[in-house]
Amino acid sequence: MSNRNERVAEEIKKVVSEAIRTKVSDPDIGMVTVTDVEVSTEMETATVYFTSLNDNKDEVHAGLDKAKGLIRTEVAKGVRLRKAPEIEFKYDNSIEYGNRIESLLNEIKDK
């Protein structure tokens, strides 16, 4: 990813995090953390990776999808781009994956 894309992705991450925290009022979403944002080379789409303390990830994902228009509007206001990118949400399971690996390593160490 180019330097410009990385800067834009970081700005989008800040704006999306703030929008979810202050503007989105869906109770299904709960506490959501934006872990990463990837922007396509043409900056037409932004993939937002998130984690949640809520156990039902599907409800959180559906709530974020419902708020997609509001969040895109906030990105358009907060990030200086010619056209605001389409936003896609994906659950980031890297934390769970890391915990699983750590538990396996601890299991091996205990044997």
N, C-alpha and C positions, 0 to 999 in steps of 0.2 A: 504494500500500500504506500502511496506517495505521502510525502510530508504534509501536503495540503489536506489530503483525505484524512490523515491521522488527526490533524487539528480540528477539522470539521466534525469528525466522529466524537472527539472529546467534548466539543461544544454541544453537540446534540445530546450526549450523555448527561451533561449538566442540566440542560433545559428539560429533558424528559424526566429526570429524577425530580427536579423541582415541580414540574407540572403534576406528576403522580402524587407528590407529597401535598401540594396545596390546592390543586384544581379538581382532581378526580375525587368524587365522593361516593364511589361504589363500595358498600360494606363487604362485598365478596373479595375485594382485592386485598385489604388488610395491609400489612407491612411488606412492601416490595423493595428490593434493592436492584438497581440497574448495575450489572457487573461489567458489561462491555457493549460497544456499538461498532458495527462494521458498516462502512459506507461503500456502495458500489463505485467503480471507477468513474462512471458518468455522474455520480451523486444523485441518481434517480431513486434509489432505494436505500433505506437504512434498516439494518437488522439489529434490533435491540434485544440483548440477552438479559434475563432477569432471574432472580431467585426470590423465594417468598418463605415466610415463616408459617404461612397457611398450609395445612397438609393437603388440601385439595387443589392441586396445581391446575386442573382443567377449569375450575371456577375462576381462578385468578387470571388465567390466560383469556378466558371468555370476557371477563370484566375489562381487561386491558384492550381487547379487540373492540369492545363497545366504545371505549374512550379514545380510540385511535384518531378520530377526527379532531377532537379537542386537543390532543397531544400534538398532532401535526400542525394545528393552528399556532400553538405555543412555539413549536420549532420554527415556523415561518416568521414569527415575531422576534424570536431570540437569536436566530442565527442568520447572518447576512448571506443569503444565497439567492440566485435568480429565481429558482423554483424550489419549494420545500419538497424534500424527498418523501416517497411513500414509506410508511413505517410498517415493519413486520416485527412481531414479538416471538421470541423463542425462549423456552425455559432452559436455563443454564444448569446442567446437571454435573458440572465439574466438581462442585463442592462434595456432592454425594459420592462421586467417583473417587475423589481424594480420600474421603473418610473410609470408603470400602478398602482401598489399597492400604491405608494405615492400619486398619483392623486386621487385614491379612498378614501384614508384616509383624504386627504384635503377636498374632497367633503363631507364626513361625518362630519368633523369638522365644516364646514361652515353651515351645517343644524342645 
